[in-house]
Each structure stands twice: as C-alpha cells, then as structure tokens.
Amino acid sequence: MFRIISGKWKAKKIAAPKNFEVRPTTDFAKEALFSILENRYDMQSISVLDLFAGIGSITLEFASRGCQNITSVEMNPKHTAFINSTASELDMALQINVQRGDVFDWLKKFRNKKSFEIVFSDAPFEMEEKKYHELISLVLNNKYLKENGVLIVEHQSRMKFDHPNLTDTRKYGNVSFSFFEPNKEDNQEL
C-alpha cells in the first residue's frame, strides 16, 4: 500500500495485490524528494524517466503533480499491468508510457534517442554496487539527461557513491537519494 502525496490525487491510497514483492519509497522520503524537485522544476513542463518503476509509486506521484511525459521501465509484467491499470483508473494513461523490460537492456537499446529533465532509479536494494555504477554510466554517457537534468538514484544509506557527477546525497533513514548532474557537453562519450 502506498499513497499519492500531492497534486490532483493527493491522499489517494493505492493498494497493490498481496503477492507483489515491492518496496515503495516511504511517504517521508517521497515527500522530501518531491519538495526538492518542485523547487527546481515546473512539473507540468518536464519529462521523466522512472527506472525500476515497481508498482508506480514515483510514476504516479509525478503524474498526480501534472507531469505530462513520464516513461516507466519495469521488468515484471504484473507490475507493468498494475501501473497501466492504475494510470487508466486515475485518468493518467496519456501521461504515462510504461515499457516492460530489463532496465539495463532498455538503456542500451534507446541510447541517444530521448533526453529527460529527471531520471529516477529505484533499483532493488540487493543490486551489486558495480551494477549501480553501470546504471549511472549508461544514463550519463548516453544523453538521457537534458542540460538542466538530474539523475536521482535511490539506494540504501550505507552505500556511498564516489563519482565526479555526484552533487548531493540526502539521507532519510535507511534510504538515501544521490543526485548526479549530466556530463558536460565537451566530454560526452558515445
């Protein structure tokens, strides 16, 4: 169970089927994250890429706040169906494009095709640290971020990133968000 914190569907509770193994971002952490993002971006005019979308907690939060262009990538077909049906039920289907697939394969397949203001990743907490670094490289080195964009990686607080593009890490209990800026134009790799 999670709830949408703000926007058109503020306080709407979303109940996932009991057999779903998910770990939605806590309300406390989500509220803090969106406070940061709303101070930086106009939600109605940005595009968002939600990686490891799970059952759509972050995707639906962006949509509720008026974001019109959200791409959600999730491998589990039950989860993608749940996001699609929930989006449809809440009149958000035109705002959300759900893509079923492995995040790493998806990022490799769609390199340099579309850029986003916000790329959010909530990978499984048990993912190896080297896979986090691969994910960060795939996003930063393949023009997934617009010039004013940000990559946000949700991870266990005990994990610390050492990366030249890391601008900030915010800790909320055992969950942290690390913020990465795009590569500068002159050193982008293909």
N, C-alpha and C positions, 0 to 999 in steps of 0.2 A: 504494500500500500504506500502510495506517495501522494502528495498534494501539489497542485499548482499554486505558487506563492503569490503571484501578482498578475495584473493585466485583466483581459476580458474574462478569463475563467478563474480569477482569484478564489482561493479556498476550495476549489473543486478537488475532490478526492478521487484518485484513480486506483482501482483495485486490480492487481494482476492475478491471473489464475494461480492457485496454490502450488502447482507443480513447477512454476518458473523459478529457476535459480538465479536471482538477481540481487544486486546490492545498490539500490538507488541512492544517489547523493543525498545526504541528510538535509533537512529543511534549513538548518542553521548554516551549513556550508553553502547551500544553493543561494540562500538569501544574501550572504556576504559576497559571493561571486557576482551575482547579478547587480548588486549595488555598485561594485567596481565597474562592471561593463556598461551600465546605464549612465554612469558619469562620463564615459569615454565615447559612446556610440549612440546614434539615433536608431533605435531598434527597428523602426519602420523602413529604414533605407539600407540595411546591411544584408549580406549573405553569410550563412553559417554552414559549416561542415561539422557534423556530430559523428565522431568515430567511436565504435563500440557503443552504439546507441542504446543497447539493452532494451528496456521496455519504453523508452522515450521520455524519461523524466526531464532531461535537459532540452530535448527537441520540443516537447510540448510547452515548456516554460518559455522558450523563445517565441513560439507561435502565439501563445497567450498574450505576450507583450507586443504583438504586432509585427514581428519579423515575417516577411513575405517569401523569403527564399532560403529554405533550410533543406540541406541534403543530409540524410541519416544513413550511416552504413552500419549494418549489423549482420552477423553470420547466421544466427539462429532463426530458422523460418517461422517458428511460433512467435518469436519476439517481433519480427518484421510484420507479421499478420496483425499482432496486437497493436503496434504503432499505427498501422494503416486503419484498422477498425476504430481505434480511439480518435484518431485525427478526423475520420469521417463523421463520427458521432458528435464531435465538438465543432464541426464546420471548419476544420483546418486542413482539409485534404489538398486544397490548392496551394497551400503554403509549404507543404512538406513532401519531399521526394525521397521515398525510402528505397534504398539499394541493398539487396541481400548479397552478402559476400564477405570473404575474408578481408579485413582492413588492409593488410599488407599487400595482398594481390590487387585490391581496388586502387590503392595509392600508386602502385606501379603501372597499372593499366591506364589510368586517367591523368598521367603526368602532363603538366603544362597545358591542360585543357581549360581549367576554370580556376579563378582565384577567389578567395573569401576574405572578409574582414576578420572573421573569427573561425578558427579551427579548434574544436574542443575534443579531447580524447579522455575517455574513462575506461582504460584497458583493465582487464582482470588484474586484481592486486597481486596475484601469484605470478604474473608475467615476469620473465627474467629481465634484469636490468639492461642487458645488451639489446633486448628487443625494444625497450623504451628508447634507447639511443638510435636504433634503426628507424623507428617511427618518427622521431624528431628530425632525423636527416632526410627521410622521404618527404616530409611536409616542407621543410625549409629549402631543400635543394631542387624542388620541382615546381616552384612558383604557385604553391597552394595558398600562400598569403599575399594579400594586396600590400602595397607600400605602408599603409596605416594599420596593417593587420596584426593579429596576435594569435599565437598557438598557446593553448592552455592545456596542460597535462595534469589530470587528477591522479594522485598516487598516494601510497602510504607515507605518512610523515617521516618514518625512519629512513626512507630513501632520499638521498641528496643528489642533485644534479650539478655537475661541473661542466658548463657549456658556455662558449663565448656569447651566444644569443640570449642567455638567461637574464631576464631583467628583474624578476621578483619571485619570491615564493611566499605564499600565505598559508599558514597552518590553522586548521580547525579540528582540534582533537587529533585523532589518528589519520585524518585526511588532510592532504595538502594540495594546493593548486600551484603549479610552476608556470610562469609566463615567459614566453620566448618571443623575441622580435624577429621580423623577417631578415633574411640576408640582405646586405647592401647590394644594390644593382651591379656594381662592378665586380663582385666576386661570386655571382651566382653560377653554380655548376649545372650542367645538363644531366 
